[in-house]
Amino acid sequence: MRYWIVEIFTSIQGEGTLIGRPSNFVRLAGCNLRCVWCDTKNSWMREDGEPMEIEDILSKLSTSVKWTTITGGEPLLQDILPLAVSLKNKGFRVAIETNGTLKPKPELRKVVDIFSVSPKLLNSGHRLKYDFSDDWATYYKFVIVNAKEDLKEVKDFVDRQHIDPEKVIVQPDGNRLDYVYALRELSDAVMELGLPFRVLPQLHRIISYR
């Protein structure tokens, strides 16, 4: 089985519920969206990637790290079930980072430990329709550009989709140069609006700005 790969590396997971944990990252090429604030535009096109067999991918992973994150682009555009199964057979725990526009097949859901789902708000430049009636995400992660305006959109989204607010993470736009201030601004807005959402940073943004 061949996959189109942009990069493979090992680092600290910078966001979501695995924040701070060491992880292998397998970034797949190809995406069905073009978000205006995207920080991985080099993964938009499949031809930006390099075709690799599963064994070649596995050979580049650190075996001392417990987690492997499959990300993109949009990884669900490729049939990642064989890759996920191979990772589990090697003893890895598997996380998938996806934009939520494509639902994973039941077979994949049984294998993957964490589905990190990032539905796109209007600030992405897209107006998308989602269906999370079966609540397949482990958690939902939203990028916030305009704190109060975007948070109200998140609340409407959560209410409309009947999502458990405990599964919702909000984080500032990683392109903000004043990132620490943006994080404080977002935290203040969550408290002011009385929302139950979890505020988390992109840890790699804080590290890279220091």
N, C-alpha and C positions, 0 to 999 in steps of 0.2 A: 504494500500500500504506500503510495507516494503522497506527500503533502507539500504545499507551497509555503516555504518558511522565510520570514523576514530576518529573524534573529533568534538565537538561543543564548541565554545568559543566566547567571545566578546572582541574586541580590536580596535585599530586604524588601518584603512586601510593603508597599507604601500606602495602601488604602484598604477600606473594607474591614471585615471582622478579623482578617488575618494580619492586620497592620502590625508591623514590627517583626514578623516571623521571617526567617530566611526561606527563600523559595527559588526553585528553578523556574524560568519563564520560557515558554515556547510561543513565539509570536507568529501567528499565521497571516499570510497575505490575502488581501481581498476584503472589501467591506461594501455593504449595501447602502451605507449612509455617507454623507459628507458634512459632518458637523462643523460649524464655523469656528469653534474653539478647539478642534481636535489637535492633540499634541503628538499624534502618530500618523501623520499624513503619508509617511513612507510605507504604510501598510494598506493603503486604499486599493491598489491594483494588484491582481494576482501575479502579473508579470514582474512586479517589484520583488517577488520572492524567488527562492531557489528550491527546485524540487528535491525532496529528501525522503528516503525510505525510513520506516520506523526504527530499524536498527541503528541507522546513522544518527537519528535524533536522540535515541537513548544513550548512545555512546558519548554525547556531549553534555549529559546531565551530571551534576554532582550527586554521588550516591550518599553523601553524608548529610544531605538536606532531605527533610521529611516530605515537604510539599512540592508539587509541580503545578504551576498555573499555566493553563492554555488560554491565550489571549489573542488579540488581533489589532486592527481589523475586526472582522466578525468571524470568529472561529466556527460557528455553526453553519457557515456556507460550505464547509468541507465536512466530509463524513469522519468525524473524530472518534467514533466509537472504537475502532480497532486500536487507535493510539491510546485512548483512555484505558482500555482493557490491558494493553501492554504495560502501561505505567503502573497499574494496580498489581499486575503480576510481578513487577519488579519491586514491590513494596512501597511505592509512593502513594501518598494521598493526593487527590486531584481536585483542583478548583478550575472552573470555567468562568471567564469574564465575557459577557455577552450584552448586546444592546436590547435584547428582549423581543426583537421583531420576529424572530424565528423560534418556534417551540422545539425543545429537544425531544427526541423520540423516547418512549418509555424505557427502552433498553439502555439508553445513555443515562437516564435519570437514576437507574439502579446502580450504575458504576461510579458516577461522579459524587464526590463528597460535598462540594459547595458550588452552587450556581450564584455567582455575583452578577446581578442584573442591573443595568443602568438605563432605565427608560429615559428618553430624550424629551426635555421640555421645549417650549417655543424658543428659548434662548439658543438652541442648537441650530436654528434655521429650518427646522422641520416641524410639521404638524402631523403627528402620527396617531394611528388608532392601535390601541393595545387590548389584549384580552388575557387577563391574569385570573380568570374565574377559577382555574384549577390551582392557583397559587403555587406554581412550581419553583419559584425562586427561593433560594435560601435567605437572601436579603435583597433589598432594592436600594440603589445608590444614585443620588441625583446631584448633578453639577449646578451650583447656584451662582448666577452672575449678578442679578439684582435681588438683594436679600429678601425684602418684604414682598415684592411682586412675585418672585419665583416661589417663595415658600407658600404663598396662597395657592399657586398653581399645583404645587406638590400636595397640599392638603386636599384640594378638589380631586386630584388624581387618586389619592389613597382612599378617599371616601367613595368615589365612583367605582373603583375596582375592588372595594371591600378588602383592602390590604390591612394586615395587622400593623399598626403604627410602630410596634416594637421592632419590626423588621426593616424600618426605614432609616437610611443614613443620608445626611446631607453634607456636602463639602464645597468649599469655595472653588471658583474657576481657577485652575492651576496656572493660567496665563497672567494673573495679577502679579505685578512686580512688588506691590505692597501686600504680600500674601499673609503675613502675620496679622496685619490690620484687617484684611478681608475675613480671616478666620474669627477675629474678635467681633467684627460687624455682624457676621452670620450668627454667632452665638448669642449676641444681644437680641437679634431679631427673633430667634427661636424662643427666647425667654419672654420677650415683650408680647409675642403673639400667643403665648401659652401652648406651644406645640410640643408633643411628646417625642419628637424625632431626635435621633442621635447625631450629634455634630462631631465629625472627624476630619482631620486634615489629610492632605496627601503628604505623607511623611517625606517622600523623596523631594518634594518641592521645598520644604523647609531646609532640608539638608543641603540642597543644591544652591540655595540663596545665601548660605552662610560663608 
